C-alpha cells in the first residue's frame, strides 16, 4: 500500500508542477530539469517525514508538513511574479522587504494564477495528509510494513543525501554546467540566484590591469550627472499631450542633443545598468566602471538610487566599488519606513538630494536611478491626468490603452521630478560646468505584438531607449548606437581617454556599426543602411527569424520584410547573428 501511495504522490506532484511550469512557456529541457528537482526535493521531504512517522513525533510531523507545503506555495507564487514582471524568478532576498506588506506582491500576480495556486496549495496539503495517515497506520498496525518502511527509508535517505550533495557542492564541474538552471529553475533560484549569477561572471583580470595602468590628461573636470530612468521610452517625448515639458525643453535647446537611434543590449535592468557604467556587455567580477575611472581623476562619486538595488540580485555589490563615496537606494529608505518606499523617487531621490552639500569645487559624479515610469513604482495622484481603469499587473491579459495611459501619467511624474532634480543641482552650484545625461536601462512594451513590460523580449519597444546629453561635440544623432557607447561619449565630453578594455565607442556615423541584443531565448542585431535602420530578430524556441525596418512608423515597424531580401543575403545576416552569440542554427 505504501508503494502505491508513494507512487501516486509522485505522479500527482509531477503533473501539478509540470502543468504550472509549462504555463510559463519554458523549454522542454527546462521543464524536465524542473521535474527532476521537484522529485529530489520531494524525496528529501519524504525521507525526513518517514523518520518522524517511525519515531512517532507528531508535532514535528505537523511542522514539517506545514513548512513544506508553504514553501511550495511561496515558490510558485514568486516564480509567477518574477517571470511576469522581472523576466526571471524572484529570490528570498528580494521578497524580504515585502514581508510587512505582502499584499503589494500579490497585486503583481493574476487572479487566475493565484486561484490555481490556492487550489494546488489545498490539494497538495490533502495528498500529503492522505499519505501521512496511510503511512502512520501502517507503522502502527503492521510489523511487516514497518520492516518495508525501514527499507524504503534507506532508499529515501540515500536520495536525500544525493540531493543535498548536489545542492551544496556548487563548485564541481557538474554543477557549473547547470548554472543557467540555478537562475531559471524556481527550486534553486529562490535560494541560490545570487551565487549562480556571480559564478557566471568571468574575473575580468584585464580590466583590473587596465585600471591600474590607465593614464589620461586631467580633462576639463566637468561635473557629471547621469540619470538612468528605468523602463523609459523616448517616443513619449515631444508628444501632442505635452507629457514632458521640461525634458522637451532640454531636447530643443541648443546645448543638448537627443540621440534618435540608441538601443539597450537587453531588456533586463542588471545588464543595462552595468553595460552603461562599464561599456562592456560582459558582467565581469572586475568591470572597469566609469565611476572608477573618474575617481582616479579626483571626482567625488555619489549613487542616489530609487529601487531595491541591494536585493536586486546584488546589483549593489556589482556596481558599488571602492570608488563610491556615497551610496543610497530604495532599500536604505525601507529600513526606516514601509516597503512601498522602495520604488518612490520622491522619497529616495528628491528628499535625499535636498540634504546634499553645495558644490565645493571638487568635480562630482552623480548617478541617479529613477523608477517613476516602471510599472511597480509609486505614482502620486497629482500626476494622474489620464484614466487608467483597473490595471492588474499580474494579469495574463491587458488593456493596451489603459497601460499606455498609465505610462503617460508616469511620464508626467518623471518629467516633473527631473525638473526638480535639475533645479536643486543648479541651486547647489553643480550645473555651472557639467555634463547632463538622461538615458534608460531598457525600454518598455505596452502591448505591441502582445508583449507587455520588459525582461521578456528584444522587440523594438523593449530595447529602444533615449540618450539626451549636453555637449559641445556634435555627433550624428541618427547613428546606430548602444548603451556601450554612452560612457565613451561622456569621456569625450570630459576630454578623457577611453580605456582599452571598453567595448563601446564615441557615437559617430562615419564608422558603420552593428549592435546586438539578447534576452533569454530572443536574439537581435541592429544596423543602419543608408537612411533605414534594420533589425534581424531570432526566437530560439520557435527557431524563427524575422527582418524588420524599424525606421518606419509604428504601424509598419513590425512587418516582416524577409521575403524582400535575397536568400544569400538573409543567410549572411543570420550567420553574423549566430556567430556573435555562438548559436547553432
Backbone torsions as a table, in degrees:
resi	resn	phi	psi	omega
1	UNK	NA	-40.0	-178.6
2	UNK	-61.0	-41.2	-179.4
3	UNK	-63.8	-38.7	179.7
4	UNK	-64.7	-45.7	-179.7
5	UNK	-65.7	-41.3	179.2
6	UNK	-60.1	-45.4	179.5
7	UNK	-65.7	-40.3	179.0
8	UNK	-60.9	-43.9	-179.3
9	UNK	-62.0	-43.7	-179.3
10	UNK	-63.3	-45.7	-179.7
11	UNK	-63.6	-43.3	-179.9
12	UNK	-61.0	-48.0	-178.0
13	UNK	-66.3	-37.8	177.3
14	UNK	-58.8	-47.7	-179.3
15	UNK	-68.5	-40.6	-178.2
16	UNK	-63.7	-51.0	-179.3
17	UNK	-65.6	-40.1	-178.8
18	UNK	-65.1	-42.5	179.8
19	UNK	-59.7	-45.4	-178.6
20	UNK	-68.7	-37.7	-178.1
21	UNK	-69.0	-40.7	179.8
22	UNK	-66.7	-25.3	179.2
23	UNK	-65.3	-15.7	179.6
24	UNK	-93.9	11.2	174.7
25	UNK	58.3	44.1	178.3
26	UNK	-90.7	165.4	-176.5
27	UNK	-72.1	163.1	179.4
28	UNK	-60.7	-41.2	-179.4
29	UNK	-62.6	-44.5	179.8
30	UNK	-63.7	-35.7	179.0
31	UNK	-66.7	-42.9	178.0
32	UNK	-62.2	-43.1	178.5
33	UNK	-61.8	-40.5	179.4
34	UNK	-61.6	-43.0	179.4
35	UNK	-61.4	-42.4	179.8
36	UNK	-62.5	-44.0	178.8
37	UNK	-66.4	-37.0	178.7
38	UNK	-61.2	-42.8	179.6
39	UNK	-68.6	-37.0	177.8
40	UNK	-63.7	-46.3	179.4
41	UNK	-65.3	-37.5	-179.8
42	UNK	-67.0	-39.5	179.9
43	UNK	-64.6	-37.1	177.2
44	UNK	-64.2	-44.7	178.3
45	UNK	-61.6	-46.0	-174.9
46	UNK	-68.1	-33.7	177.3
47	UNK	-64.3	-46.4	178.5
48	UNK	-63.6	-38.8	-178.9
49	UNK	-65.7	-43.7	180.0
50	UNK	-60.8	-41.8	178.2
51	UNK	-61.2	-41.4	-179.9
52	UNK	-69.5	-35.3	177.8
53	UNK	-65.8	-45.4	-179.3
54	UNK	-64.0	-38.7	179.9
55	UNK	-84.2	-1.5	176.2
56	UNK	57.9	42.5	176.5
57	UNK	-94.1	82.4	-172.8
58	UNK	-64.1	-41.6	-177.9
59	UNK	-63.9	-43.7	178.9
60	UNK	-65.8	-32.7	177.3
61	UNK	-63.0	-45.1	178.8
62	UNK	-60.8	-44.1	-178.9
63	UNK	-62.8	-44.0	-179.3
64	UNK	-63.3	-46.1	179.6
65	UNK	-62.7	-43.7	-179.7
66	UNK	-60.0	-46.7	-179.2
67	UNK	-65.4	-38.6	-175.6
68	UNK	-67.2	-50.2	-175.5
69	UNK	-75.0	-25.2	173.7
70	UNK	-69.9	-36.9	176.8
71	UNK	-62.7	-43.2	179.8
72	UNK	-62.2	-44.7	-179.4
73	UNK	-62.5	-47.2	-179.9
74	UNK	-63.2	-39.7	-178.7
75	UNK	-57.9	-49.3	-176.6
76	UNK	-75.9	-32.3	175.5
77	UNK	-62.0	-48.0	-178.6
78	UNK	-69.0	-32.2	176.9
79	UNK	-63.1	-46.3	-179.8
80	UNK	-64.9	-44.3	-179.9
81	UNK	-62.8	-45.9	-178.1
82	UNK	-64.8	-47.0	-178.1
83	UNK	-65.1	-34.2	-177.8
84	UNK	-76.3	-40.4	-171.8
85	UNK	-105.1	-22.5	-176.1
86	UNK	-122.3	-13.6	179.9
87	UNK	89.6	-15.6	178.0
88	UNK	-140.1	159.4	-178.5
89	UNK	-62.0	154.1	175.5
90	UNK	-81.7	158.1	178.8
91	UNK	-111.0	167.1	178.9
92	UNK	-61.5	-36.8	-179.5
93	UNK	-65.4	-32.5	-177.6
94	UNK	-73.2	-30.1	-177.4
95	UNK	-88.4	-10.2	-178.7
96	UNK	-52.8	-46.6	-179.4
97	UNK	-64.4	-15.7	-176.5
98	UNK	-94.8	-1.1	-176.7
99	UNK	-58.2	-36.3	-178.6
100	UNK	-79.0	-14.8	-177.5
101	UNK	-143.4	61.7	-173.2
102	UNK	-65.1	-20.3	-179.7
103	UNK	-61.4	-26.6	177.6
104	UNK	-62.6	-36.7	178.7
105	UNK	-71.7	-41.5	-177.4
106	UNK	-64.7	-22.7	177.0
107	UNK	-70.9	-13.8	-177.6
108	UNK	-95.3	6.8	177.8
109	UNK	-123.9	143.2	-176.1
110	UNK	-68.0	150.4	178.2
111	UNK	-60.8	-37.2	-179.0
112	UNK	-61.7	-48.7	179.9
113	UNK	-68.2	-33.4	179.1
114	UNK	-66.6	-39.2	177.4
115	UNK	-64.5	-43.2	178.2
116	UNK	-59.3	-43.7	-179.7
117	UNK	-66.2	-38.2	178.2
118	UNK	-64.9	-41.8	177.0
119	UNK	-62.8	-44.6	178.6
120	UNK	-60.4	-40.9	179.2
121	UNK	-56.4	-47.8	-178.3
122	UNK	-69.3	-43.2	-179.1
123	UNK	-63.9	-44.2	179.5
124	UNK	-61.0	-42.8	177.8
125	UNK	-59.4	-44.6	-179.5
126	UNK	-62.4	-44.6	-179.7
127	UNK	-64.4	-42.1	179.6
128	UNK	-60.8	-44.2	179.4
129	UNK	-67.1	-33.7	177.4
130	UNK	-63.6	-47.6	178.6
131	UNK	-63.7	-41.5	-179.5
132	UNK	-56.4	-50.0	-178.7
133	UNK	-61.7	-41.6	180.0
134	UNK	-62.8	-45.0	-178.9
135	UNK	-66.9	-41.5	-177.2
136	UNK	-63.3	-41.7	178.7
137	UNK	-65.7	-38.9	179.5
138	UNK	-63.5	-41.8	179.7
139	UNK	-66.0	-37.9	-175.4
140	UNK	-75.5	-34.0	-166.6
141	UNK	-112.3	-15.5	-170.1
142	UNK	-131.2	107.3	-178.8
143	UNK	-63.5	-38.6	-179.3
144	UNK	-62.0	-42.1	178.8
145	UNK	-64.6	-33.8	177.0
146	UNK	-56.7	-43.2	179.9
147	UNK	-64.3	-41.8	178.5
148	UNK	-63.6	-38.3	179.4
149	UNK	-61.8	-40.0	178.9
150	UNK	-63.4	-35.0	177.2
151	UNK	-65.2	-45.7	178.1
152	UNK	-65.5	-35.0	-178.7
153	UNK	-59.3	-42.3	-179.4
154	UNK	-63.9	-40.0	178.2
155	UNK	-64.4	-45.2	-178.5
156	UNK	-65.5	-39.5	178.5
157	UNK	-65.0	-39.3	177.8
158	UNK	-61.8	-44.8	177.9
159	UNK	-61.7	-40.0	-179.2
160	UNK	-65.8	-41.2	178.7
161	UNK	-62.5	-41.5	178.0
162	UNK	-60.8	-44.7	-178.7
163	UNK	-66.1	-37.0	178.6
164	UNK	-65.3	-44.5	177.2
165	UNK	-60.0	-41.9	179.8
166	UNK	-58.8	-37.8	-176.5
167	UNK	-85.6	-32.9	-174.2
168	UNK	-81.9	-47.5	-176.3
169	UNK	-82.9	80.3	-171.8
170	UNK	-85.7	-5.6	-175.0
171	UNK	-95.9	2.9	179.6
172	UNK	-75.9	160.7	178.9
173	UNK	-60.1	-39.5	-177.4
174	UNK	-61.3	-44.7	-178.2
175	UNK	-68.6	-40.3	-179.6
176	UNK	-60.4	-30.3	177.6
177	UNK	-66.6	-19.1	-177.1
178	UNK	-111.1	22.5	179.8
179	UNK	-61.1	-33.2	-179.7
180	UNK	-65.7	-30.8	179.1
181	UNK	-74.8	-25.3	175.4
182	UNK	-64.4	-27.7	-179.5
183	UNK	-86.8	-36.2	-174.7
184	UNK	-103.6	-12.7	179.9
185	UNK	-91.5	117.5	-173.9
186	UNK	-60.3	-33.4	-179.3
187	UNK	-62.1	-31.5	-177.1
188	UNK	-100.4	-37.2	-176.1
189	UNK	-63.4	-30.3	180.0
190	UNK	-59.2	-30.1	-175.4
191	UNK	-112.3	-40.5	-166.9
192	UNK	-108.3	9.1	-171.6
193	UNK	-57.6	-48.9	-176.9
194	UNK	-57.7	-45.2	-178.3
195	UNK	-63.7	-43.4	-179.5
196	UNK	-66.2	-40.0	-178.8
197	UNK	-63.1	-41.9	-179.8
198	UNK	-67.4	-39.6	-176.0
199	UNK	-68.9	-21.1	178.9
200	UNK	-76.5	-16.4	-176.7
201	UNK	-83.8	134.3	174.6
202	UNK	-74.1	161.7	-176.4
203	UNK	-67.4	-37.1	-179.8
204	UNK	69.5	44.5	-178.0
205	UNK	-59.8	-34.3	-178.9
206	UNK	-61.7	-29.6	177.0
207	UNK	-68.6	-40.1	177.7
208	UNK	-63.8	-40.4	178.7
209	UNK	-64.9	-43.8	-179.8
210	UNK	-64.6	-38.3	178.1
211	UNK	-62.7	-45.0	-179.5
212	UNK	-64.2	-35.4	-174.9
213	UNK	-96.3	-3.2	-175.0
214	UNK	-63.1	131.3	176.9
215	UNK	-142.4	137.0	177.4
216	UNK	-153.3	164.5	173.9
217	UNK	-61.4	167.7	-175.6
218	UNK	-66.7	-20.8	-178.5
219	UNK	74.6	-168.7	-175.4
220	UNK	-99.9	1.3	173.7
221	UNK	58.8	30.4	176.1
222	UNK	-69.9	146.5	170.9
223	UNK	-68.0	147.2	-179.4
224	UNK	-119.9	124.6	176.0
225	UNK	-117.4	108.2	179.5
226	UNK	-107.3	116.5	178.0
227	UNK	-111.5	113.4	175.1
228	UNK	-103.2	113.7	-178.9
229	UNK	-97.9	116.3	-175.7
230	UNK	-62.0	127.0	173.9
231	UNK	64.6	35.3	-177.5
232	UNK	-90.7	128.9	175.3
233	UNK	-102.9	141.1	-179.3
234	UNK	-82.7	-14.6	-173.4
235	UNK	-78.3	1.1	174.9
236	UNK	-97.7	-3.3	173.5
237	UNK	-74.9	155.1	175.2
238	UNK	49.8	42.2	-179.4
239	UNK	-87.4	164.7	178.1
240	UNK	-64.6	-29.9	179.5
241	UNK	-76.8	-6.9	-178.7
242	UNK	55.2	56.8	-178.5
243	UNK	-73.3	-32.7	-171.7
244	UNK	-128.6	66.7	-176.1
245	UNK	-59.9	-36.4	-178.3
246	UNK	-71.5	-49.2	179.3
247	UNK	-61.5	-37.8	177.5
248	UNK	-60.6	-37.3	179.5
249	UNK	-66.9	-32.5	175.7
250	UNK	-68.4	-44.3	-177.8
251	UNK	-60.6	-39.2	-175.5
252	UNK	-87.3	-8.0	179.0
253	UNK	-74.9	156.5	-176.8
254	UNK	-70.7	-24.8	-174.5
255	UNK	-86.7	-9.2	-178.9
256	UNK	-113.0	150.7	173.4
257	UNK	-123.4	132.0	175.8
258	UNK	-106.9	114.2	-178.0
259	UNK	-76.1	136.1	-173.0
260	UNK	-98.6	-8.9	-170.8
261	UNK	-134.8	47.5	-178.2
262	UNK	-103.0	138.6	-176.5
263	UNK	-135.7	150.9	175.4
264	UNK	-82.9	166.7	179.6
265	UNK	-89.3	-13.7	178.4
266	UNK	-159.7	-172.8	174.9
267	UNK	-115.6	30.1	-173.9
268	UNK	-123.6	129.9	-173.0
269	UNK	-60.1	-43.4	-176.9
270	UNK	-56.0	-50.7	-179.6
271	UNK	-64.3	-45.7	-176.1
272	UNK	-60.3	-46.1	-179.1
273	UNK	-65.6	-46.3	179.9
274	UNK	-62.9	-42.7	-178.9
275	UNK	-64.0	-37.2	177.5
276	UNK	-65.3	-46.3	-174.7
277	UNK	-75.9	-24.2	-172.8
278	UNK	-113.3	-11.2	-175.3
279	UNK	53.5	41.0	179.3
280	UNK	-146.9	134.5	176.9
281	UNK	-68.5	-33.4	-174.3
282	UNK	-78.3	144.5	176.5
283	UNK	-97.1	85.2	-179.4
284	UNK	-77.5	158.6	170.6
285	UNK	-68.7	-24.9	178.7
286	UNK	-129.3	71.5	173.9
287	UNK	-72.6	147.9	175.9
288	UNK	-95.6	93.1	-175.4
289	UNK	-82.4	156.5	178.8
290	UNK	-62.8	-32.7	179.8
291	UNK	-72.0	-26.8	173.4
292	UNK	-66.4	-42.5	179.6
293	UNK	-64.0	-45.8	-177.9
294	UNK	-69.1	-32.0	175.4
295	UNK	-62.0	-38.2	178.9
296	UNK	-65.7	-24.0	179.0
297	UNK	-94.4	11.5	172.7
298	UNK	94.6	14.9	-179.0
299	UNK	-82.8	148.9	163.5
300	UNK	-83.7	136.5	-174.6
301	UNK	-114.6	122.3	-178.5
302	UNK	-126.3	125.4	174.0
303	UNK	-110.6	115.3	177.5
304	UNK	-123.4	102.5	-166.2
305	UNK	-122.6	141.6	168.8
306	UNK	-97.8	152.4	-175.5
307	UNK	97.6	155.9	-177.7
308	UNK	-86.6	78.6	179.9
309	UNK	-75.2	-19.1	179.8
310	UNK	-66.7	-45.7	-176.9
311	UNK	-100.9	-2.1	179.4
312	UNK	-78.1	74.5	-178.5
313	UNK	52.0	37.2	176.6
314	UNK	57.3	41.1	174.9
315	UNK	-60.7	-37.5	177.5
316	UNK	-57.2	-45.7	-179.6
317	UNK	-64.1	-24.9	-178.9
318	UNK	-81.1	-44.5	-173.0
319	UNK	-99.0	-20.4	-179.3
320	UNK	-85.0	88.0	178.9
321	UNK	-87.5	-177.8	179.5
322	UNK	-64.6	-16.5	-178.6
323	UNK	-72.1	-20.9	-173.7
324	UNK	-78.2	119.5	-178.5
325	UNK	-83.7	-36.8	-179.4
326	UNK	-136.0	131.9	-179.2
327	UNK	-135.7	135.0	173.2
328	UNK	-151.6	138.1	173.7
329	UNK	-137.4	-176.5	-176.1
330	UNK	-59.9	-30.5	-180.0
331	UNK	-66.9	-33.5	177.9
332	UNK	-60.8	-42.1	177.8
333	UNK	-71.0	-30.8	179.0
334	UNK	-59.4	-35.5	-177.8
335	UNK	-58.7	-26.0	-175.9
336	UNK	-113.9	13.0	-179.1
337	UNK	-157.0	-144.3	-177.6
338	UNK	-101.6	165.1	-177.9
339	UNK	-66.3	-22.4	179.2
340	UNK	-74.7	-2.6	173.6
341	UNK	-76.4	-17.2	-173.2
342	UNK	-54.3	-41.5	-172.3
343	UNK	-117.1	32.7	-178.8
344	UNK	-103.6	105.4	-177.7
345	UNK	-62.7	-33.7	-178.7
346	UNK	-63.1	-44.5	-176.9
347	UNK	-80.7	-35.7	-174.4
348	UNK	-84.6	-24.4	-174.8
349	UNK	-119.5	-61.0	-174.2
350	UNK	-62.8	-45.1	-179.2
351	UNK	-63.6	-38.6	-179.1
352	UNK	-73.9	-36.0	-177.8
353	UNK	-65.0	-29.5	176.8
354	UNK	-60.5	-26.5	-175.9
355	UNK	-91.8	-6.8	179.6
356	UNK	-68.8	138.0	-179.1
357	UNK	-66.9	151.8	176.2
358	UNK	-61.6	161.2	-179.1
359	UNK	-59.9	131.0	-176.0
360	UNK	-116.2	26.6	178.8
361	UNK	76.9	-4.7	173.1
362	UNK	-86.2	123.3	-179.5
363	UNK	-56.3	139.8	-171.2
364	UNK	-129.9	139.8	174.4
365	UNK	-112.0	123.4	174.8
366	UNK	-112.2	130.2	167.5
367	UNK	-115.2	113.8	175.5
368	UNK	-106.2	132.7	174.3
369	UNK	-115.6	119.5	-174.3
370	UNK	-112.5	136.4	-173.3
371	UNK	-107.0	0.8	-167.8
372	UNK	-53.4	-38.4	-176.6
373	UNK	-90.7	-3.5	175.1
374	UNK	-70.4	143.6	-172.9
375	UNK	-65.5	-18.1	-178.5
376	UNK	-103.2	6.7	-176.6
377	UNK	-81.0	168.0	177.9
378	UNK	-82.1	127.7	176.5
379	UNK	-120.4	131.2	-178.1
380	UNK	-90.5	148.9	-173.8
381	UNK	-58.6	-33.9	-176.1
382	UNK	-62.3	-18.4	-179.0
383	UNK	-100.6	1.5	-176.5
384	UNK	-88.8	85.3	-178.9
385	UNK	-86.5	-29.0	-174.5
386	UNK	-109.1	145.9	-179.2
387	UNK	-74.7	125.5	-177.0
388	UNK	-109.1	-5.8	-178.1
389	UNK	66.3	-148.8	-179.8
390	UNK	-112.7	97.4	-176.9
391	UNK	-92.7	122.0	173.6
392	UNK	-104.0	107.1	-172.5
393	UNK	-63.1	-21.7	-179.4
394	UNK	-92.9	6.1	-175.8
395	UNK	-69.3	153.0	175.1
396	UNK	-84.9	-13.1	177.5
397	UNK	-131.0	138.7	-178.7
398	UNK	-128.4	155.0	171.6
399	UNK	-93.7	110.9	-175.2
400	UNK	-59.5	-36.1	-179.8
401	UNK	-64.8	-43.0	178.7
402	UNK	-64.6	-42.1	178.6
403	UNK	-63.5	-40.8	179.4
404	UNK	-64.7	-42.0	177.6
405	UNK	-63.8	-39.8	177.0
406	UNK	-62.4	-41.5	179.9
407	UNK	-64.9	-38.6	177.7
408	UNK	-62.2	-43.0	177.6
409	UNK	-60.8	-40.1	179.8
410	UNK	-67.8	-36.0	176.7
411	UNK	-63.4	-39.5	178.0
412	UNK	-60.7	-44.2	179.2
413	UNK	-65.3	-47.0	-179.6
414	UNK	-57.2	-45.9	-178.5
415	UNK	-59.8	-43.0	-180.0
416	UNK	-66.8	-37.6	179.1
417	UNK	-67.5	-40.9	177.8
418	UNK	-65.6	-38.0	176.3
419	UNK	-59.9	-46.0	-179.9
420	UNK	-65.9	-41.2	178.4
421	UNK	-60.2	-46.3	-179.9
422	UNK	-59.0	-45.9	-177.5
423	UNK	-67.6	-37.3	177.6
424	UNK	-63.8	-46.1	179.1
425	UNK	-63.3	-38.0	179.3
426	UNK	-65.9	-43.6	178.9
427	UNK	-62.2	-35.3	-178.0
428	UNK	-85.1	0.1	172.6
429	UNK	90.7	11.0	-177.2
430	UNK	-84.4	-9.8	-174.1
431	UNK	-110.4	28.5	174.3
432	UNK	-77.1	-43.1	179.3
433	UNK	-142.5	105.0	-164.9
434	UNK	-155.0	163.4	170.4
435	UNK	-119.1	123.1	-174.9
436	UNK	-118.8	122.0	-174.3
437	UNK	-126.2	133.6	171.5
438	UNK	-121.0	123.9	178.7
439	UNK	-150.6	-166.1	-177.9
440	UNK	-146.2	158.1	177.2
441	UNK	-79.4	-25.6	178.2
442	UNK	-171.0	176.4	178.4
443	UNK	-91.0	-155.2	-178.7
444	UNK	-156.2	123.2	177.7
445	UNK	-90.8	136.6	-177.2
446	UNK	-120.5	34.1	177.3
447	UNK	110.4	-2.8	177.5
448	UNK	-62.2	126.3	-177.6
449	UNK	53.6	33.9	177.3
450	UNK	61.7	27.9	174.5
451	UNK	-106.9	134.5	-177.0
452	UNK	-126.0	137.1	176.0
453	UNK	67.0	-129.6	-175.3
454	UNK	-152.4	-173.9	179.5
455	UNK	71.0	9.7	-179.2
456	UNK	-118.9	-22.3	-168.2
457	UNK	-151.2	169.3	173.6
458	UNK	-119.7	32.8	173.3
459	UNK	-65.2	163.8	-172.5
460	UNK	-51.3	-48.9	-174.6
461	UNK	-66.8	-26.6	-178.7
462	UNK	-80.1	-17.6	-175.0
463	UNK	-121.8	-8.6	179.1
464	UNK	-79.1	123.1	-175.6
465	UNK	-131.6	160.7	176.5
466	UNK	-86.0	159.6	169.2
467	UNK	-148.6	104.0	-178.3
468	UNK	-116.2	128.5	-176.1
469	UNK	-146.7	142.5	171.7
470	UNK	-94.2	121.7	-176.5
471	UNK	-155.1	149.1	175.7
472	UNK	-84.8	-12.9	-178.7
473	UNK	-89.1	115.8	179.7
474	UNK	-77.0	139.0	173.1
475	UNK	-143.0	160.9	-177.7
476	UNK	-72.0	113.6	-176.9
477	UNK	-74.3	-2.6	177.9
478	UNK	-105.3	0.5	178.4
479	UNK	-67.3	140.5	177.1
480	UNK	-67.6	128.6	-178.4
481	UNK	-146.4	160.9	178.5
482	UNK	-129.1	177.0	179.0
483	UNK	-57.0	-26.8	179.9
484	UNK	-64.5	-20.6	-177.4
485	UNK	-90.3	-5.8	-175.9
486	UNK	-69.9	-51.3	-179.6
487	UNK	-61.4	-45.4	176.6
488	UNK	-59.7	-36.8	179.4
489	UNK	-68.4	-35.6	175.0
490	UNK	-64.5	-43.6	179.0
491	UNK	-62.2	-35.7	176.2
492	UNK	-60.1	-41.8	178.8
493	UNK	-67.5	-21.4	179.2
494	UNK	-97.5	0.9	-177.2
495	UNK	59.3	42.3	178.1
496	UNK	-115.8	151.6	-178.6
497	UNK	-74.9	143.9	179.5
498	UNK	-85.1	129.3	179.1
499	UNK	-58.3	147.5	-177.6
500	UNK	-67.4	-27.2	-176.4
501	UNK	-84.8	-7.7	177.2
502	UNK	-72.4	144.1	-175.8
503	UNK	-102.2	-9.4	176.8
504	UNK	-89.2	178.8	-179.9
505	UNK	-146.8	167.4	176.2
506	UNK	-64.9	134.5	-176.7
507	UNK	-62.4	125.3	-179.2
508	UNK	-156.5	146.9	177.7
509	UNK	-97.8	0.3	-178.5
510	UNK	-76.7	-24.8	178.3
511	UNK	-114.3	107.5	179.6
512	UNK	-60.2	139.0	-178.7
513	UNK	-136.7	150.1	173.9
514	UNK	-114.1	131.6	-179.6
515	UNK	-116.0	155.0	-171.9
516	UNK	-126.5	148.6	178.8
517	UNK	-134.5	150.0	176.9
518	UNK	-150.3	136.5	173.3
519	UNK	-146.7	106.0	-178.2
520	UNK	62.5	-121.7	-179.1
521	UNK	-95.5	14.1	179.9
522	UNK	-109.9	133.8	-177.5
523	UNK	-130.6	153.6	-176.3
524	UNK	-155.0	151.1	166.6
525	UNK	-139.7	145.2	-174.4
526	UNK	-128.7	137.5	178.1
527	UNK	-150.3	166.3	-179.0
528	UNK	-116.4	136.3	176.1
529	UNK	-130.6	110.0	-174.9
530	UNK	59.7	-117.5	-176.3
531	UNK	-100.5	5.1	-177.5
532	UNK	-114.8	147.8	176.5
533	UNK	-114.0	131.5	-174.7
534	UNK	-118.2	152.4	175.4
535	UNK	-130.6	124.0	171.1
536	UNK	-97.6	121.8	-173.2
537	UNK	-115.8	135.0	-178.9
538	UNK	-131.4	124.8	174.8
539	UNK	-102.6	110.2	-174.8
540	UNK	-67.8	-32.7	-178.8
541	UNK	-65.4	-47.8	179.8
542	UNK	-87.8	-7.9	-178.7
543	UNK	56.4	42.2	-175.7
544	UNK	-122.0	136.2	175.8
545	UNK	-103.4	145.9	171.6
546	UNK	-135.2	145.1	177.5
547	UNK	-118.7	127.7	-177.3
548	UNK	-125.7	146.6	168.5
549	UNK	-96.5	96.6	-172.7
550	UNK	-84.9	2.6	174.3
551	UNK	-85.3	-6.8	179.1
552	UNK	-77.3	169.0	175.4
553	UNK	-65.1	160.1	-173.2
554	UNK	-56.8	-30.9	-177.7
555	UNK	-65.5	-28.4	-177.1
556	UNK	-113.2	-0.5	-173.2
557	UNK	-65.9	-28.4	-175.7
558	UNK	-100.3	15.9	176.2
559	UNK	-82.9	123.3	-179.6
560	UNK	-70.6	125.2	-179.2
561	UNK	-113.4	20.7	-178.8
562	UNK	-56.1	-37.2	-176.2
563	UNK	-67.4	-16.4	-179.5
564	UNK	-82.6	-9.9	-176.8
565	UNK	-105.7	141.2	177.9
566	UNK	-64.4	147.0	-172.0
567	UNK	-57.8	-41.8	-175.9
568	UNK	-67.5	-31.6	177.7
569	UNK	-71.5	-40.6	178.2
570	UNK	-65.7	-40.9	177.7
571	UNK	-63.1	-36.3	178.3
572	UNK	-64.7	-41.9	177.8
573	UNK	-64.7	-41.8	178.2
574	UNK	-60.1	-40.3	-179.5
575	UNK	-66.0	-37.2	177.9
576	UNK	-62.3	-46.0	179.4
577	UNK	-63.4	-46.4	-177.9
578	UNK	-64.0	-39.8	179.6
579	UNK	-65.1	-42.1	-178.5
580	UNK	-62.6	-40.3	-177.4
581	UNK	-100.0	4.9	179.9
582	UNK	56.1	48.2	179.8
583	UNK	-93.8	147.0	173.7
584	UNK	-102.1	109.8	-177.0
585	UNK	-88.7	NA	NA
